[in-house]
Amino acid sequence: MNKVVIIGRLTKDPELKFTPGSGTAVATFTVAVDRKFKSEGQPTADFIPVVVWGKQAENTANYMSKGRLIGISGRIQTRSYEAKDGTRRYVTEIVAEEVQFLGGRQSSEGSGNRDFGGGFGGNNSGSSFNNEPDYGNDVTPVDDDDIPF
């Protein structure tokens, strides 16, 4: 069985290309996956190359960017090629079968704040998290006491 699941952060924006002839989309990127702490208490990470094909590749390239949290499910693949200097190079990578965009959408202000959604088209500019959703100006709240059942 060849199955792998990782969760990590993109080290740079995904690179989207299209295959010659068929025009199939392919996105490549690297995911930094945290590893258990070293004995000194310092965190470390593995940097794992990932390949995504088809519509998932286009969506990943369009909606994910450096630093974003992503979940990948797929298989490990090893391939080789001949480099320009004539040496044989080996590559081990994950070929994604499923991609999950995690962690919410990043704010456009670049301050590191996350927009965790809930958006019904209203103003989500409030900085506090409370249990009352912000429905914007389009929705009128209904008092539960007025409901007959």
C-alpha positions as CSV (number, residue, x, y, z in Angstrom):
1,M,0.0,0.0,0.0
2,N,1.4,3.4,-0.9
3,K,-0.6,6.1,0.9
4,V,0.6,9.3,2.6
5,V,-1.2,12.2,4.4
6,I,0.6,15.4,5.4
7,I,-0.4,18.8,6.8
8,G,2.0,21.7,6.5
9,R,2.6,25.1,5.1
10,L,3.6,26.1,1.6
11,T,7.2,27.3,1.4
12,K,6.4,29.4,-1.7
13,D,3.5,30.0,-4.1
14,P,2.5,27.0,-6.2
15,E,4.0,26.9,-9.7
16,L,1.3,26.1,-12.4
17,K,2.2,24.7,-15.8
18,F,0.4,23.0,-18.6
19,T,1.6,19.9,-20.3
20,P,2.5,20.2,-24.0
21,G,-0.1,18.7,-26.3
22,S,-2.9,17.8,-23.9
23,G,-2.7,21.0,-21.9
24,T,-3.3,19.2,-18.6
25,A,-2.6,21.5,-15.6
26,V,0.1,20.5,-13.2
27,A,1.0,22.4,-10.0
28,T,4.2,21.9,-8.1
29,F,5.1,23.2,-4.6
30,T,6.9,22.3,-1.4
31,V,5.2,21.8,1.9
32,A,7.1,22.3,5.2
33,V,5.9,19.6,7.6
34,D,6.7,19.9,11.3
35,R,8.7,17.1,12.9
36,K,8.9,16.2,16.6
37,F,11.2,18.5,18.6
38,K,14.9,17.7,18.6
39,S,16.4,16.8,22.0
40,E,17.4,20.4,22.5
41,G,13.7,21.5,22.2
42,Q,14.2,23.2,18.8
43,P,11.5,22.5,16.2
44,T,12.5,21.2,12.8
45,A,10.6,20.5,9.6
46,D,10.8,18.3,6.5
47,F,10.4,20.0,3.2
48,I,8.4,17.7,0.9
49,P,7.8,18.3,-2.8
50,V,4.2,17.8,-4.0
51,V,2.7,17.5,-7.5
52,V,-1.0,18.1,-8.2
53,W,-2.7,17.4,-11.5
54,G,-5.8,18.7,-13.3
55,K,-8.5,21.0,-11.9
56,Q,-7.1,20.5,-8.4
57,A,-3.8,21.9,-9.7
58,E,-5.5,25.0,-11.0
59,N,-7.5,25.6,-7.8
60,T,-4.4,25.1,-5.7
61,A,-2.4,27.6,-7.8
62,N,-5.2,30.1,-7.7
63,Y,-6.2,29.9,-4.0
64,M,-3.1,28.9,-2.1
65,S,0.0,31.0,-1.5
66,K,3.2,31.0,0.5
67,G,2.7,30.3,4.2
68,R,-0.8,28.9,3.9
69,L,-1.7,25.7,5.7
70,I,-2.6,22.8,3.4
71,G,-3.5,19.1,3.8
72,I,-2.4,16.6,1.2
73,S,-3.4,13.0,0.7
74,G,-1.7,11.0,-2.0
75,R,1.1,8.5,-2.9
76,I,4.8,8.7,-2.8
77,Q,6.5,8.5,-6.2
78,T,10.2,8.2,-7.1
79,R,11.4,9.1,-10.5
80,S,14.7,9.9,-12.2
81,Y,16.0,12.1,-15.0
82,E,19.2,13.0,-16.6
83,A,20.5,16.5,-15.6
84,K,22.1,18.9,-18.1
85,D,25.6,17.9,-16.8
86,G,24.8,14.3,-17.7
87,T,24.3,13.0,-14.2
88,R,21.3,10.9,-13.2
89,R,19.1,12.7,-10.6
90,Y,16.5,11.0,-8.4
91,V,13.4,12.8,-7.1
92,T,11.0,11.5,-4.4
93,E,7.7,13.5,-4.3
94,I,4.1,13.2,-3.3
95,V,1.5,12.9,-6.1
96,A,-1.6,14.4,-4.5
97,E,-4.9,12.7,-4.9
98,E,-6.8,15.0,-2.5
99,V,-5.9,18.6,-1.5
100,Q,-7.5,20.4,1.5
101,F,-7.1,24.2,2.0
102,L,-6.8,24.6,5.7
103,G,-6.5,27.6,8.1
104,G,-8.9,30.1,6.5
105,R,-8.3,32.9,4.2
106,Q,-5.4,35.4,4.9
107,S,-6.3,39.0,5.3
108,S,-5.2,41.4,2.6
109,E,-3.6,43.7,5.1
110,G,-0.6,41.3,5.5
111,S,-0.8,41.5,9.3
112,G,-1.0,37.8,9.7
113,N,-4.7,37.9,10.8
114,R,-6.9,35.2,9.5
115,D,-10.4,35.5,8.2
116,F,-12.2,32.4,9.5
117,G,-15.3,33.1,7.4
118,G,-18.9,32.8,8.4
119,G,-19.4,35.5,5.8
120,F,-23.0,36.0,4.7
121,G,-21.9,39.0,2.7
122,G,-21.7,41.4,5.7
123,N,-18.9,43.4,7.2
124,N,-16.5,41.1,8.9
125,S,-14.2,43.8,10.1
126,G,-14.8,43.1,13.8
127,S,-11.7,42.0,15.6
128,S,-13.3,40.2,18.4
129,F,-14.7,36.6,18.3
130,N,-18.1,36.3,19.9
131,N,-20.9,33.8,19.6
132,E,-23.1,36.2,17.6
133,P,-22.7,35.9,13.9
134,D,-22.4,39.1,11.8
135,Y,-25.1,38.8,9.1
136,G,-24.5,42.2,7.6
137,N,-27.3,44.5,6.5
138,D,-29.0,42.0,4.3
139,V,-30.5,39.8,7.1
140,T,-32.9,40.9,9.8
141,P,-32.5,38.8,13.0
142,V,-35.7,37.1,14.3
143,D,-36.5,37.0,18.0
144,D,-37.0,33.4,19.0
145,D,-39.9,34.4,21.3
146,D,-42.0,35.3,18.2
147,I,-41.8,31.8,16.8
148,P,-45.0,29.8,17.7
149,F,-43.3,26.4,17.9
